[in-house]
Amino acid sequence: MPRPRFERPSWRQLWQSSSLAQIRRAYWLQDAMAGLSVCVVLIPACVAYADLAGMPAQSGLYTALAGMLVYAILGSSRLVIVGPDAAIALLVTAAIAPLAQGNPAEYVRLAAELALLVGLLMLIAAKARLGAMADLLSKPVLLGFMNGAACILIASQLGKLTGLSLTEDAFFPRVAQWVQLLPTAQDTTVIVGLISMALLLLLRLVVPGVPGAIVLFALAIPTAYFLRLGEHGVALLGRLPQGLPALVLPFTSLQEIAQLLPAAAGIALLAMPEGILLARAFARKHHDDINPNRELLALGLANMAAACAQGFALGASQSRTAINDAAGVRSVLSGLVAAGCLLLFLLLLSDSLRYLPVCSLSALLIVAGLNLIDVASWREMYRLDRTAALFSLITTAGVLIVGVLPGIIVGILLSLAYLIQFMARPFDAVLCSVSGRKGFHDVTEAELTGESRYLQGLLVYRFYAPLLFANGGFFVERISALVAADGDTRWVLIDAQAITFLDVTAAEQLLTLNRLLEEAEIDLKFARCNRPLREALDRYGVTAAIGADSFYSHVHDALADYRSLYPDVTHEPVSLWDGVERRRS
C-alpha cells in the first residue's frame, strides 16, 4: 500500500488557522477598548519592571511593544498579553549585572543578547514539540521560587524607596545594610514613598478593580511637578527618549553564549511553562483550544523581537491577561490595539513620565512583591503534602541565600531527587481475597475491612511503578523477602497492571529473580501485562526464560490454573508480611 503523500498547507489554510483570521468586525469596538485598557496598565508596569531588570525605563516599553506585536500575530491564544515580568526581570539582573561591570551600554547589549538566546531556546523547544513540558515544573518549585523572588524584589527596592545607596546585592546582606543606613534616609523621599505605598494598598483594599498604578502615576507626576520635589532631594525618572529604538541584532560571541546560556535556560524554563499554563487556563475558561508548541514558537519569536528592539527577556503577563479577559475580549485585536497605543505613547507622550518620583516606582514594585508572596497556598500545600511544602520552602531559602538562578535550580534538583527516590522505592502490595468481596485486594486494606485469606503457596504481588534500573533491585529484594517469610511458596504471581515500562537493567534483575526462584522450585507467573510491557519482556528474553504459558490475562485465570495444579491447597489467613516492612499502596 503506497504511503500517503504529505501536502504542504496553502497560504489560505495558514491564514485561516492564524489568530488574525478570528478578528470580527462586530467585536472591533469592544476589543479596541480592551486594548486601550491594557496599554494604560502596562505602561507603568513596563517602566517599573525595566528598572527592576536594571534597564533604562524605555527598554521596558520597547520590550512590550515588540513582544505584543509578534505574539498577537503568531500566538494561539486570543487573550494572553506578553511583556516584561517581575520574576524574569530579576533573573535578567542576576545574570547581567556581574558581566556588565557597571557599563550601562554593555548592560543593555548583554540583556538583549540574553533575550535572543531565550528566544532561540524556545524555538528549539517548539521544534522538538516540548510544549508538554509545561507539566514538568512542579508547583512546589514554582511557588517556592515566586515567594523567594518576591522577597528579593522587595529588598531590591528598599534603597530607592528611602533614598539610600545600597551596595550589597545578596538578599540578607542588602537588608542588613538597609537597616544599618536607615537613620540616614532622605526624609522627603521616605514620605513620598510611604504615601505611594499606602495609596496602592488602600486602593487594593477599597476598590480592587481599579488599576492602582495608573492612579499612582496620575497623582505622583503632577504632585512632583508643582511641589518641585526634585529640588527637595527626591529622585525623578527623567526624560525618556522619544520615538522608536533602532533595530539591531545583538552581537554574540561564543564566549558570551557560554556565559549567558545557563541564565537563558533558567529564564526559558520559567517562562515556557508559565506562558503555556496561563494560555491553557484562559482557554479552558472560554472553551477555546490552544497549541502549546505554537505558544512556544510565539514566545520565542517575541523574545527575539524584543532583543532586536533593545529590550530584554519577556513572558506572559497574568495581570494584563486578566485585564484583557475582564474586558470581554473576542480576538487578538486587543493586543494589536494595545501595541498601537504604546507606539503612539512612545512617539508623542514619552516625556510625560519625566517627573515621576523614583520612590513611587519603587513603592509600586514593593506592593507587587507583597502580592506575589503566597503564604495561603504554602499552608494548604503543607496540609496536603508536607514533603512538597518542605521542597517549596527549601527553594525559597535557596533563592534568598544563593541567588535567583541557583535557587530555582536547587528546587528543580530537589523535585527530581524526590521523584527518583519515589521511583526507587515505590508502593507495592500483597494481594489476597476477602470474604464477602469480589476480586483481590491489598492485604493492608483487607485486614481493615474483613477476613483476609490467600491460597496456600500462592504469592500474588503488585508493584505500583515502572520497572527501571532504579528499582529493579528493590523489586527482587521485596519478593525474595516475602517468599522467605512464607516458607511454602509454589508460585509467585506478579499483577503487572501498574508496570508500564521495563528497561534492560530491570529485565536482567527479572531474569536473576527467575533463576533464584527456579533453584527454590518456585514458578514465576505474570498477570494483566499491558502491550508495551509484553513487548519489552519478549525483547529482553524474559518471556523465553519463564515460558509463554506463564502469562495470564487476569489474576483469576492464574488462580484457576493454580487450583487445577494443586487441588489440595487450602485458604489460610494472610501472614506474608510478617517480618517484612509494609508499604501502604
HUNOR-V130265 format. One record per backbone hydrogen bond with DSSP energy under -0.5 kcal/mol. CO is the residue of the C=O (numbers start at 0). NH is the residue of the N-H. Records with the same first field share a line. If there is no record, write none. Layout:
# HUNOR-V130265
CO = NH / NH
This chain:
# HUNOR-V130265
9 = 13
10 = 14
11 = 15
12 = 16
13 = 17
14 = 17
18 = 21
19 = 22
23 = 26
24 = 27
26 = 30
27 = 31
28 = 32
29 = 33
30 = 34
31 = 35
32 = 36
33 = 37
34 = 38
35 = 39
36 = 40
37 = 41
38 = 42
39 = 43
40 = 44
41 = 45
42 = 46
43 = 47
44 = 48
45 = 49
46 = 50
47 = 51
48 = 52
49 = 54
50 = 53
55 = 58 / 59
56 = 59 / 60
57 = 61
58 = 62
59 = 63
60 = 64
61 = 65
62 = 66
63 = 67
64 = 68
65 = 69
66 = 70
67 = 71
68 = 72
69 = 73
70 = 74
72 = 18
80 = 316
82 = 314
84 = 88
85 = 89
86 = 90
87 = 91
88 = 92
89 = 93
90 = 94
91 = 95
92 = 96
95 = 98 / 99
96 = 100
99 = 102
101 = 103
102 = 106
103 = 107
104 = 108
105 = 109
106 = 110
107 = 111
108 = 112
109 = 113
110 = 114
111 = 115
112 = 116
113 = 117
114 = 118
115 = 119
116 = 120
117 = 121
118 = 122
119 = 123
120 = 124
121 = 125
122 = 126
123 = 127
124 = 129
125 = 128
129 = 132
130 = 133
131 = 134
132 = 135 / 136
135 = 137
137 = 141
138 = 142
139 = 143
140 = 144
141 = 145
142 = 146
143 = 147
144 = 148
145 = 149
146 = 150
147 = 151
148 = 152
149 = 153
150 = 154
151 = 155
152 = 156
153 = 156 / 157
154 = 157
156 = 160
157 = 161
158 = 162 / 163
161 = 185
163 = 165
169 = 173
170 = 174
171 = 175
172 = 176
173 = 177
174 = 178
175 = 179
176 = 180
177 = 181
180 = 183
181 = 184
184 = 186
185 = 189
186 = 190
187 = 191
188 = 192
189 = 193
190 = 194
191 = 195
192 = 196
193 = 197
194 = 198
195 = 199
196 = 200
197 = 201
198 = 202
199 = 203
200 = 204
201 = 205
202 = 206
206 = 209
209 = 211
210 = 214
211 = 215
212 = 216
213 = 217
214 = 218
215 = 219
216 = 220
217 = 221
218 = 222
219 = 223
220 = 224
221 = 225
222 = 226
223 = 228
227 = 230
228 = 231 / 233
229 = 232
232 = 234
234 = 357 / 358
245 = 247
247 = 249
252 = 256
253 = 257
254 = 258
255 = 259
256 = 260
257 = 261
259 = 263
260 = 264
261 = 265
262 = 266
263 = 267
264 = 268
265 = 269
266 = 270
267 = 271
268 = 272
269 = 273
270 = 274
271 = 275
272 = 276
273 = 277
274 = 278
275 = 279
276 = 280
277 = 281
278 = 282
279 = 283
280 = 284
281 = 285
282 = 287
283 = 286
289 = 291
290 = 294
291 = 295
292 = 296
293 = 297
294 = 298
295 = 299
296 = 300
297 = 301
298 = 302
299 = 303
300 = 304
301 = 305
302 = 306
303 = 307
304 = 308
305 = 310
306 = 309
307 = 247
314 = 82
315 = 317
316 = 80 / 320
317 = 321
318 = 322
319 = 323
320 = 324
321 = 325
322 = 326
323 = 328
324 = 327
330 = 333
331 = 335
332 = 336
333 = 337
334 = 338
335 = 339
336 = 340
337 = 341
338 = 342
339 = 343
340 = 344
341 = 345
342 = 346
343 = 347 / 348
344 = 348 / 349
345 = 242
348 = 351
349 = 352
350 = 353
352 = 355
353 = 237
355 = 236
356 = 359 / 360
357 = 361
358 = 362
359 = 363
360 = 364
361 = 365
362 = 366
363 = 367
364 = 368
365 = 369
366 = 370
367 = 371
368 = 372
372 = 374
373 = 377
374 = 378
375 = 379
376 = 380
377 = 381
378 = 382
379 = 383
380 = 384
384 = 388
385 = 389
386 = 390
387 = 391
388 = 392
389 = 393
390 = 394
391 = 395
392 = 396
393 = 397
394 = 398
395 = 399
396 = 400
397 = 401 / 402
398 = 402
399 = 170 / 171
402 = 406
403 = 407
404 = 408
405 = 409
406 = 410
407 = 411
408 = 412
409 = 413
410 = 414
411 = 415
412 = 416
413 = 417
414 = 418
415 = 419
416 = 420
417 = 421
418 = 422
419 = 423
420 = 424
422 = 425
426 = 463
428 = 461
429 = 442
430 = 459
431 = 440
432 = 452
433 = 436
440 = 431
441 = 445
442 = 446
444 = 447 / 448
445 = 448 / 449
450 = 434
451 = 573
452 = 432
453 = 571
454 = 457
456 = 458 / 489 / 490
457 = 459
458 = 460 / 492
459 = 430
460 = 494
461 = 428
462 = 464
465 = 467
466 = 502
467 = 470 / 471
470 = 474
471 = 475
472 = 476
473 = 477
474 = 478
475 = 479
476 = 480
477 = 481
478 = 482
479 = 483
480 = 484
481 = 485
482 = 486
489 = 522
490 = 458 / 492
491 = 493 / 524
492 = 460 / 494
493 = 495 / 526
494 = 462
495 = 498
497 = 499
500 = 466
502 = 506
503 = 507
504 = 508
505 = 509
506 = 510
507 = 511
508 = 512
509 = 513
510 = 514
511 = 515
512 = 516
513 = 517
514 = 518
515 = 519
516 = 521
517 = 520
522 = 491 / 524
524 = 493
525 = 551
526 = 495
529 = 533
530 = 534
531 = 535
532 = 536
533 = 537
534 = 538
535 = 539
536 = 541 / 542
537 = 540
540 = 544
541 = 545
542 = 546
546 = 549
547 = 550
549 = 525
551 = 527 / 528
553 = 557
554 = 558
555 = 559
556 = 560
557 = 561
558 = 562
559 = 563
560 = 564
561 = 565
565 = 568
569 = 455
571 = 453
574 = 577
576 = 579
582 = 427
